[in-house]
Amino acid sequence: MAAARSSRGPGEPGPVRRAGRAVGRALHLPFTGTARGIRKATHAHGAGESGLGKLIELHAVNGAGDVMITVALASTVFFAVPTDEARGRVALYLAITMAPFILLAPVIGPLLDRLPHGRRAAMAGAMLARAVLALLLSGAVVTGGLELYPAALGVLVASKAYGVVRSAVVPRLLPPHFSLVRANSRVTLGGLLATGIAAPIGAGLQLVGPRWPLYGAFVLFVAGTFLSFRMPPKVDSAKGEARALLTADPEPLRGPYRKDRRPGLRTVGPAVTHALAANASLRCLSGFLIFFLAFLLREHPMTGQSAAVSLGIVGVAAGAGNALGTTVGAWLRTRAPEVIIVTVIAGVLTMAITAAVFFGAVLVACLAAVAGFAQALSKLSLDALIQRDVPEFVRTSAFARSETLLQMAWVVGGAIGICLPLNGTLGLFVAAGIVAVGWLSTARGLLAAARRGGAARPRVA
């Protein structure tokens, strides 16, 4: 024994310690390896050096936290009570949370415009607010008290505030030779992947107890608070920016832009406004399908499946379509985003009419997938048009205001879905009508803009 000890150096560990370290490395490797793989993917192609990789990771945490809260609220407001009562409670949820949100949403963008040098703090504040509200909701989901609704309103407002700031931050973090549509697609895809991973985890936590998904959301949002401050300092820069208006500039648009004119979205040509209207119709369809199919499939689930499984199938189809649309958007060239928008909406309209005429479970899932694909791809195309046609010094503000309008369209669609009778054929014809209005009113203008090569590029004085 003495000889064995003497053969080792004075600082060399013994066999037991070496074995312990080997076991520790084996247990640690899956986590460190996964973390390194995620970091490598998010920081590829210059995203690490520009800071875009950190925003992708932050948005992934945001998406995971939001889905945890969604799982908890869906189980409390929707599945925990009979269908008739659930419909009333969801309507109450929409009225108490979404109606004030419509009034608050137009205020959030201008308010954050006044804080251009505190974007990291604004994102951190939105994360921390949702962490605190998740703890408040953890008590409300057990008691079922009305305090659930104002807390949910706070979560929605904080989530919207984060989304507005994120839209303003992305242009500041573009890697070299990176288009805005490509950067947005990477950020969005990161959030979608995190949502897909967090959703089953949240469902598992829900089986442990109704509070546990909210505890998970609390942990995620606290982590997001710290990640917000790890963003590069340049995201707080507002050099050369001004506020954009949604209304038309009263002064005719002649010659180069002047920064004292505060141009609106209508002054940059018809492509942006037509694309925004087309995207609003798809966002309205999204809100409609979420609420209408939630109640329809609960009352009439797919053959041989429970209501929860039926909703899960449709949800997975929509998520897969959205992820595919985001991925395709990263590959497509942004030379004619107007044509992309017209094409994908025509595809949704065709699918909606087909699903209404030949109503069935498979076609409903296909409609959800096609709608998710179209929504993702058309939104990326709208981003490309704003990047192309809106002057740089009001571009980030224009993103904030377009997001506000799209959110309001989602609310309108959700309200229609709640009020409609639970008739599948009727509902899908209404869905087709929503898409038809958006497509017929914008297709001609978008194609005309594409033939002209887009609006004349504004020059910043």
ZAMARGU-4260 file (C-alpha; in steps of 0.2 Angstrom, whole numbers, plus 5000, padded with zeros to 4 digits):
<rodrens>
0) 5000/5000/5000 | 5014/5012/5004 | 5022/5008/4988 | 5006/5011/4978 | 5005/5028/4987
5) 5023/5032/4984 | 5021/5028/4965 | 5008/5043/4964 | 5013/5061/4963 | 5009/5072/4978
10) 4995/5080/4968 | 4988/5066/4958 | 4971/5060/4964 | 4968/5042/4969 | 4957/5029/4959
15) 4942/5032/4969 | 4942/5051/4966 | 4946/5048/4947 | 4931/5036/4946 | 4920/5049/4954
20) 4926/5062/4942 | 4923/5051/4928 | 4905/5048/4934 | 4903/5066/4936 | 4908/5070/4919
25) 4897/5056/4912 | 4882/5064/4921 | 4887/5081/4916 | 4890/5078/4898 | 4872/5077/4891
30) 4868/5094/4899 | 4885/5103/4894 | 4885/5095/4877 | 4867/5100/4874 | 4871/5118/4880
35) 4886/5119/4869 | 4876/5113/4854 | 4862/5126/4857 | 4875/5139/4859 | 4884/5134/4843
40) 4867/5134/4833 | 4862/5151/4840 | 4878/5160/4838 | 4882/5153/4820 | 4885/5164/4805
45) 4891/5179/4815 | 4876/5180/4826 | 4887/5177/4841 | 4898/5192/4837 | 4883/5204/4833
50) 4873/5199/4849 | 4859/5191/4839 | 4863/5174/4847 | 4859/5181/4864 | 4842/5188/4858
55) 4838/5171/4851 | 4841/5163/4868 | 4832/5176/4877 | 4817/5174/4865 | 4817/5155/4868
60) 4816/5158/4886 | 4802/5170/4883 | 4792/5157/4873 | 4795/5143/4885 | 4788/5154/4899
65) 4773/5160/4890 | 4768/5142/4885 | 4769/5137/4904 | 4757/5150/4908 | 4746/5145/4894
70) 4745/5127/4899 | 4741/5132/4917 | 4727/5144/4911 | 4720/5132/4898 | 4718/5119/4911
75) 4710/5130/4924 | 4698/5141/4912 | 4694/5128/4899 | 4696/5110/4904 | 4692/5111/4922
80) 4673/5115/4920 | 4659/5109/4908 | 4658/5115/4890 | 4644/5128/4893 | 4653/5135/4908
85) 4670/5134/4900 | 4663/5144/4885 | 4657/5158/4897 | 4673/5158/4907 | 4683/5160/4891
90) 4672/5174/4885 | 4674/5182/4902 | 4693/5179/4900 | 4693/5187/4883 | 4682/5202/4889
95) 4692/5206/4904 | 4709/5203/4898 | 4708/5206/4879 | 4696/5221/4878 | 4707/5232/4890
100) 4722/5225/4880 | 4715/5233/4864 | 4715/5250/4873 | 4732/5248/4881 | 4741/5241/4865
105) 4741/5257/4855 | 4749/5265/4871 | 4763/5253/4873 | 4772/5257/4857 | 4773/5276/4859
110) 4777/5273/4878 | 4792/5262/4873 | 4797/5275/4860 | 4800/5287/4874 | 4812/5274/4882
115) 4824/5271/4867 | 4840/5270/4879 | 4832/5258/4891 | 4828/5243/4880 | 4837/5230/4890
120) 4829/5237/4906 | 4812/5237/4897 | 4814/5218/4892 | 4820/5214/4909 | 4805/5223/4917
125) 4793/5213/4906 | 4801/5197/4911 | 4801/5201/4930 | 4783/5207/4929 | 4778/5190/4922
130) 4788/5181/4935 | 4779/5190/4949 | 4762/5188/4940 | 4765/5169/4938 | 4767/5168/4957
135) 4750/5177/4959 | 4742/5166/4946 | 4748/5150/4955 | 4736/5155/4969 | 4722/5160/4958
140) 4722/5144/4948 | 4718/5134/4964 | 4705/5146/4971 | 4697/5150/4954 | 4695/5168/4960
145) 4692/5183/4949 | 4710/5189/4953 | 4715/5177/4939 | 4709/5189/4926 | 4718/5205/4930
150) 4734/5195/4933 | 4732/5187/4916 | 4729/5205/4908 | 4746/5210/4916 | 4754/5195/4908
155) 4747/5199/4891 | 4753/5217/4893 | 4770/5213/4898 | 4772/5200/4884 | 4766/5213/4872
160) 4779/5225/4879 | 4793/5213/4877 | 4787/5209/4859 | 4788/5227/4854 | 4805/5230/4861
165) 4811/5214/4853 | 4806/5221/4836 | 4815/5237/4839 | 4831/5227/4845 | 4833/5215/4830
170) 4839/5228/4817 | 4853/5233/4830 | 4860/5216/4831 | 4861/5211/4812 | 4876/5201/4808
175) 4886/5206/4792 | 4876/5201/4776 | 4861/5197/4786 | 4844/5202/4780 | 4831/5207/4793
180) 4819/5194/4787 | 4832/5181/4790 | 4837/5187/4807 | 4818/5188/4812 | 4816/5170/4806
185) 4830/5164/4817 | 4823/5173/4832 | 4806/5166/4829 | 4812/5149/4825 | 4821/5149/4842
190) 4805/5153/4851 | 4795/5140/4842 | 4807/5126/4846 | 4808/5131/4864 | 4789/5132/4865
195) 4788/5114/4857 | 4800/5108/4871 | 4792/5117/4885 | 4774/5112/4881 | 4775/5094/4886
200) 4785/5098/4901 | 4772/5110/4906 | 4758/5097/4903 | 4769/5085/4914 | 4770/5098/4928
205) 4751/5101/4927 | 4749/5083/4931 | 4759/5086/4947 | 4748/5100/4952 | 4740/5116/4944
210) 4753/5127/4952 | 4768/5119/4945 | 4768/5125/4927 | 4767/5143/4934 | 4782/5139/4946
215) 4791/5134/4930 | 4786/5150/4921 | 4792/5160/4937 | 4809/5151/4935 | 4810/5154/4917
220) 4806/5173/4918 | 4818/5176/4932 | 4831/5168/4920 | 4825/5179/4906 | 4827/5195/4917
225) 4846/5191/4919 | 4848/5187/4901 | 4840/5203/4896 | 4854/5213/4904 | 4867/5202/4895
230) 4862/5209/4878 | 4875/5220/4870 | 4874/5239/4876 | 4871/5244/4857 | 4853/5238/4859
235) 4850/5253/4869 | 4856/5265/4855 | 4842/5275/4846 | 4854/5285/4835 | 4845/5292/4820
240) 4828/5285/4825 | 4811/5294/4826 | 4793/5289/4828 | 4782/5282/4814 | 4764/5286/4812
245) 4751/5274/4806 | 4741/5288/4798 | 4745/5296/4782 | 4757/5312/4783 | 4746/5327/4779
250) 4760/5334/4768 | 4761/5326/4751 | 4776/5314/4749 | 4788/5323/4737 | 4807/5322/4736
255) 4818/5314/4750 | 4812/5311/4767 | 4815/5324/4780 | 4817/5318/4798 | 4806/5332/4804
260) 4791/5326/4794 | 4788/5310/4804 | 4782/5299/4789 | 4769/5287/4792 | 4767/5269/4785
265) 4755/5275/4772 | 4768/5287/4765 | 4780/5274/4760 | 4769/5266/4746 | 4755/5254/4745
270) 4765/5238/4748 | 4767/5240/4767 | 4749/5244/4770 | 4742/5231/4759 | 4754/5218/4767
275) 4749/5224/4784 | 4731/5221/4780 | 4734/5204/4772 | 4743/5199/4788 | 4729/5206/4799
280) 4717/5194/4790 | 4728/5179/4794 | 4731/5184/4812 | 4712/5186/4813 | 4710/5169/4806
285) 4723/5162/4819 | 4713/5170/4834 | 4696/5163/4826 | 4703/5145/4824 | 4711/5144/4841
290) 4694/5148/4850 | 4682/5140/4838 | 4691/5124/4836 | 4695/5123/4855 | 4676/5122/4859
295) 4671/5113/4843 | 4684/5099/4847 | 4679/5098/4865 | 4661/5095/4861 | 4664/5084/4845
300) 4682/5077/4847 | 4691/5068/4833 | 4685/5050/4830 | 4692/5038/4844 | 4701/5053/4852
305) 4698/5063/4868 | 4695/5082/4867 | 4713/5085/4874 | 4721/5074/4861 | 4711/5081/4847
310) 4716/5099/4852 | 4734/5093/4854 | 4734/5086/4836 | 4727/5102/4829 | 4740/5112/4840
315) 4754/5101/4834 | 4749/5103/4816 | 4748/5122/4818 | 4765/5123/4826 | 4773/5112/4813
320) 4766/5123/4800 | 4772/5139/4808 | 4790/5131/4811 | 4790/5126/4793 | 4785/5143/4787
325) 4798/5151/4797 | 4812/5139/4791 | 4806/5142/4773 | 4806/5161/4776 | 4825/5160/4781
330) 4829/5151/4764 | 4818/5161/4752 | 4826/5177/4744 | 4816/5192/4748 | 4815/5199/4731
335) 4796/5199/4729 | 4788/5197/4746 | 4772/5204/4739 | 4770/5189/4728 | 4774/5177/4743
340) 4760/5185/4753 | 4747/5184/4739 | 4752/5166/4736 | 4752/5159/4754 | 4735/5168/4757
345) 4728/5160/4742 | 4733/5143/4748 | 4725/5146/4765 | 4709/5152/4756 | 4709/5136/4745
350) 4712/5125/4760 | 4699/5133/4771 | 4685/5131/4757 | 4690/5113/4755 | 4689/5110/4774
355) 4672/5118/4775 | 4665/5108/4760 | 4672/5091/4765 | 4673/5094/4784 | 4683/5081/4793
360) 4696/5079/4806 | 4711/5077/4794 | 4706/5092/4784 | 4704/5103/4800 | 4722/5098/4805
365) 4728/5102/4787 | 4720/5119/4788 | 4728/5122/4805 | 4745/5117/4797 | 4743/5128/4781
370) 4737/5143/4791 | 4752/5142/4803 | 4764/5140/4788 | 4756/5155/4779 | 4755/5166/4795
375) 4774/5163/4798 | 4779/5166/4780 | 4768/5181/4777 | 4774/5189/4793 | 4792/5187/4787
380) 4788/5195/4771 | 4779/5210/4779 | 4795/5212/4789 | 4805/5212/4773 | 4794/5225/4766
385) 4795/5237/4781 | 4814/5235/4780 | 4814/5239/4761 | 4801/5253/4761 | 4801/5262/4778
390) 4815/5274/4781 | 4828/5268/4794 | 4825/5282/4806 | 4807/5276/4809 | 4808/5258/4805
395) 4809/5251/4823 | 4794/5262/4827 | 4784/5255/4812 | 4787/5237/4818 | 4780/5241/4835
400) 4764/5249/4827 | 4762/5235/4815 | 4763/5222/4829 | 4749/5232/4838 | 4737/5231/4824
405) 4741/5212/4821 | 4737/5209/4839 | 4721/5218/4838 | 4716/5208/4823 | 4719/5192/4833
410) 4708/5198/4847 | 4694/5201/4834 | 4696/5184/4827 | 4695/5176/4844 | 4679/5185/4848
415) 4671/5179/4832 | 4676/5161/4837 | 4668/5162/4854 | 4652/5169/4848 | 4649/5157/4833
420) 4638/5142/4835 | 4648/5125/4836 | 4645/5120/4818 | 4660/5114/4809 | 4655/5118/4792
425) 4648/5135/4796 | 4664/5139/4806 | 4676/5135/4792 | 4666/5144/4779 | 4667/5159/4791
430) 4686/5156/4792 | 4686/5156/4773 | 4677/5172/4773 | 4689/5181/4784 | 4704/5175/4773
435) 4694/5180/4757 | 4691/5198/4763 | 4710/5200/4767 | 4715/5192/4750 | 4703/5201/4739
440) 4706/5218/4746 | 4725/5217/4745 | 4730/5205/4731 | 4728/5217/4717 | 4738/5231/4726
445) 4752/5219/4731 | 4754/5212/4714 | 4754/5229/4707 | 4768/5234/4719 | 4778/5219/4715
450) 4777/5223/4696 | 4783/5241/4700 | 4798/5233/4710 | 4791/5239/4726 | 4789/5257/4732
455) 4802/5269/4727 | 4816/5268/4740 | 4815/5283/4752 | 4831/5293/4754 | 4835/5299/4771
460) 4841/5317/4771
</rodrens>
